[in-house]
């Protein structure tokens, strides 16, 4: 029975997340197949953050270094995990490399840093905070099914066994890692991209910057997830839909667009494992 630890290395929990998550767990047919422990500090608040940097780092390392924990699950994104990366690198113990880590959005910083430290079983996937929205219970259940079914459910349909590694990031998070020690190795990967709440001009600027890098130009291709921004008046003024912005800069960079991906900041967010996928019969990650 997988033992899941829920931690909050980024922003403070949204109001009602605890109740919504509890309801989602109660409704999940997989809930009885896992042990879930929400870290005692997960619902702490220090202005924007889920507790101080020291508190959030200690909570993450406590879960990551606990030999009884099988899965470390980020409560939510927001902003804040990038402030912890040096501490994670210094405090991670060998046992931490044997776990599964799941989250997305701001947690992408941690996923990238962990991959650089040799952790293999990483995944861009739903988080407990997603229980707050319509369809959120299904998003939570998707992760529970994934970790209890031999990693065979909840995957994006494009995830198939093969030799091509995958990475999935919020575009803004990926851009923020350029020229830092945490920048993931993009060469030869299928790169899945999504984002939320970014102005069209900001997304265009971000993609322009990425497209000018050798790292981005080295990918095997890009899969385009959902880009959620609701100011239609601004979109009309800018004149380019957000997925078209991504396609434009991929074309200029000579990067193949491989098609859509069913990922994004919504309840439909599917799971994309990092690295090479061997399939559930082979234990998931290659």
Number of C-alpha atoms within 10 A of each C-alpha: 10 15 15 23 25 24 27 29 33 29 25 23 22 13 11 12 19 19 12 19 21 14 14 23 21 13 14 17 12 19 17 12 16 15 13 18 14 16 17 10 18 25 20 18 14 12 10 14 21 26 22 17 18 11 16 25 23 18 21 27 18 18 24 28 18 15 13 14 22 21 23 23 27 26 32 28 21 18 19 22 23 20 17 19 19 13 14 21 15 8 17 17 13 12 13 24 18 17 22 20 27 26 24 31 27 24 30 26 26 25 27 24 22 23 19 16 14 12 18 21 23 25 23 27 29 33 26 26 22 25 27 20 13 12 14 23 23 21 27 25 21 24 25 24 21 18 22 16 14 14 21 15 17 22 22 17 11 13 16 13 16 11 13 13 20 24 25 30 26 25 22 20 20 21 15 15 17 15 9 8 12 22 19 19 15 18 16 17 22 22 22 24 24 25 22 18 13 18 17 22 15 12 21 19 14 20 22 18 14 22 21 13 13 12 16 24 20 16 19 19 22 25 23 24 22 21 23 17 16 12 12 10 9 13 16 11 9 13 11 14 15 23 17 12 18 24 20 17 20 21 12 12 19 14 18 16 18 15 13 15 21 20 30 25 20 19 21 19 26 21 27 27 25 22 21 21 22 16 17 15 9 12 12 16 18 15
